[in-house]
Amino acid sequence: MIFSPELLPKVLDGTKTVTRRRVPLDGGDSPYRPGRTYAVQPGRGQRAVARIRILSVRREAFSDITAEEARREGFKDASAMRMWWTQRYGPEGYGAPVWRIEFELA
């Protein structure tokens, strides 16, 4: 699983324990499965720096993000996460469906 440069250290120190990934337009199933482990990478094709174990996966709307969930994502509050998300995915990403993926370092 690839994490952005600003969030990768939070994964490695255990501060970030949840991530959200956009659901594809076809609405298919999440490629991540609870109980499995996945490589943590700083970029596509780069060497793994750790492994995470997926604890749970569920579909929800990004706009449902709470302050607690934003903290688990590695942000100080929901506003900071929303700003980061819309800078990354544009305003149309705000209401988009996402996979909420909870994990732990393996």
C-alpha positions in Angstrom: 0.0 0.0 0.0 1.4 3.4 -1.0 1.4 6.3 1.4 2.2 9.9 0.6 5.5 11.3 1.9 3.8 13.4 4.6 1.7 10.5 6.0 4.3 7.6 5.7 6.1 8.6 8.9 2.8 8.5 10.8 2.1 5.0 9.5 5.6 3.9 10.7 5.3 5.4 14.2 1.8 4.0 14.7 0.0 7.4 14.7 -1.9 6.6 11.5 -4.1 3.5 11.8 -6.8 4.2 9.3 -6.6 5.1 5.6 -9.3 5.9 3.0 -9.0 4.9 -0.6 -11.4 6.0 -3.3 -13.9 3.4 -4.6 -13.4 3.0 -8.3 -16.2 4.2 -10.7 -17.2 0.6 -11.3 -17.9 0.3 -7.6 -16.0 -3.0 -7.3 -14.8 -4.7 -4.1 -11.9 -3.4 -2.1 -8.6 -5.0 -3.1 -7.7 -5.1 0.6 -8.8 -8.0 2.8 -9.0 -8.2 6.6 -6.3 -10.5 8.1 -3.9 -10.1 5.2 -0.7 -8.2 5.3 0.5 -5.7 2.7 3.8 -4.0 2.0 4.0 -0.3 2.9 5.7 1.7 0.1 6.8 5.3 -0.2 5.9 5.2 -3.9 4.9 3.0 -6.8 7.6 0.5 -7.6 9.7 1.5 -4.5 11.0 -1.0 -2.0 8.7 -1.8 1.0 9.6 -0.1 4.3 7.2 -2.0 6.5 4.2 -4.3 6.5 0.7 -3.6 7.7 -2.1 -6.1 8.7 -5.6 -5.1 7.6 -8.1 -5.2 10.5 -11.3 -4.1 8.8 -12.6 -2.6 5.5 -15.9 -0.9 5.0 -17.4 1.4 2.4 -18.6 4.9 3.4 -18.8 8.5 2.1 -15.7 10.6 2.6 -17.9 13.4 3.7 -18.8 11.4 6.8 -15.3 11.9 8.3 -15.4 12.7 12.0 -12.7 14.4 14.2 -11.7 11.1 15.7 -11.4 9.4 12.4 -9.3 12.3 11.1 -6.9 11.9 14.0 -6.7 8.2 13.2 -5.8 9.2 9.7 -2.9 11.3 11.0 -4.5 14.8 10.9 -5.1 17.2 13.7 -8.9 17.5 12.9 -11.5 16.8 10.2 -11.0 20.2 8.6 -7.3 19.6 8.0 -8.1 16.2 6.5 -10.8 17.6 4.3 -8.4 20.3 3.0 -5.7 17.7 2.2 -8.2 15.4 0.5 -9.7 18.1 -1.7 -6.3 19.4 -2.7 -5.4 15.9 -3.7 -8.7 14.8 -5.4 -10.5 18.0 -6.1 -13.8 19.2 -4.7 -15.6 16.2 -6.4 -13.7 13.9 -4.1 -15.4 15.3 -1.0 -18.7 13.4 -1.5 -17.1 10.3 -3.2 -17.4 6.8 -1.7 -14.3 5.5 -0.1 -13.0 2.3 1.4 -12.2 3.0 5.1 -9.3 0.6 5.9 -8.2 0.1 9.5 -4.7 -1.5 9.9 -1.8 -2.1 12.3 1.9 -2.6 11.8 2.6 -6.2 11.2 
